[in-house]
Amino acid sequence: MEPQTFGQKVKRTSKKVLRIIIIAVVIVGVSLFSFYYWGVYDDGVMAGKILRISKKGVAFKTFEGKINLETFGAMKGTSPIAEAFDFSVEKSDEALIKELEEVALSGERVNLYYITRYAKFPWRGDTRYFATRIERLEK
């Protein structure tokens, strides 16, 4: 067995270092993607009437909605445009989509529960706000 030269040792060590760097970059990338994709930093509720729920998109079909908060200028310095709130709905939540369509047609007042994610992805929705459930209010 021949003794290894200095150049061979450096080459083998640099391959190990490069492999470790690539593995670390992949782990950090997967971790960041997971954090931004599934992470939720806010959840809340809004009251109003659902104006619309629609399936939109060219490449990715997503469900988008709009709720009218019905403040009618009660908030100082806001315009009527700012009194509507856009949100998305997960495609897999078919029961919620159906219920949103019903209340949009009936004009009922509802409480819309939502979560806010860190980032938006085109295949998931147009907004970072996702409806999780609605509660119909008594008339």
N, C-alpha and C positions, 0 to 999 in steps of 0.2 A: 504494500500500500504506500503510495507516494504521499509525502506531506503536502498539504494545500498551500498554494501561494497566497500572498496577501490580496491579490486581485480577485481570486475565487472567493475568499472570505468576505470581502466587501460586497461582491455581487450577490452572494447568498444572504447576507445581512440586509442589503437594500431591498431584496425581494420580500423578505419578512416584514420590513417596515412598511413597504408599499401595500402589502396584503392587509396589515393591521389598519392602515389609514383608510383603505377602501371599505373594510368592514365597519369601521367607526362612522364613516360618512353615511353608509347605508342605514345603520342603526339610528343615527340622528335624523336622517331624512324620513324614515318610517315613523319615528316617534313624533316629529313635527307634523307630518301629514295626519296622523291619528289624532293628535291634539286639536288641530284646526278642523278636522272633519267631524269628530264626535263631541268635541268640547262644547259645553254650554256655560255662558257666563251670566245669563240673566233669564229670569222667568217672571211672568206677570200676567195681568188680566186687563182687558179693556172692555168697556161697555159701549154698545152702539148697534147699528143695523148693518147687516152684510149687504153691500152694494152689488158685488159680483163675485163669482167663483168661475174660473175658466181654465181650460187646458191650453197652454201656450207653448210655442217653441218651434224651431225648424229642425234642428238636429236632435235636440233633447226635449221631449214633451214634459212639461212641469205644470203643476196646478198652482195658480196664483189667485189671490183674492184681495178684496178691498173692503174695509169696514169704515162706515161713517161714524165718527165719534159724537156727532150731534151736540157740539158745544155752542154753535151759533154765535160765535164771536165772544163767548164768555172768557176765553183766554186772551188777555191783552196782547196786542201786537201780532196776532196771527191772522192769516188770511183763510178763507174757506177751503182753499186747496190744502193747507197744512192740517186741516181737521179730519182728513181721511188718512187711514193707515194701511199700507200695503203689506201683505204677508204671503207666505208660501205654505203649501201642505205637502207632506211626504206622499209619494205615489202609492205607497203600500197601505196608507190609512184610508181605505175605501169607505168605511162607515162614516168617518168624519167628513169626507168629501160629499157624500150623499146628504148628510144632515146640513152641511153648509149650503148646498143647492136648495134644499127645502126652505130654510129660513131666508135665503136670498129672495126666493119667489114670494114668500108670505109677508115679508117686511117686518118680521118680528124683531123685537129688541133682544139682544143676547149679550152674554159675557163671553168674550173670546180669550181663552187661556193660550199663552204662547211661550216659546223659548227663543232666545237669541244665541246664535252660534258665532264663533270667532271669524269665520270666513264663509263666503258663498262659493258654490261650485256650480257650473252651468247645468250639469245633469241632475242637480238637486232642487234648484229653484232660483228665481230672480232676486230674492232677498235673503237676508240673514235671519229673518223672523219667520218662525214656523209655528203654525197653529197646532196645538196638541189636543184641545177639546173645546166644546162650546157648551154653554149652559143657557137654556131658553128661560127668559124671564116671564113671570106672570104678568098678564095685561091688566 
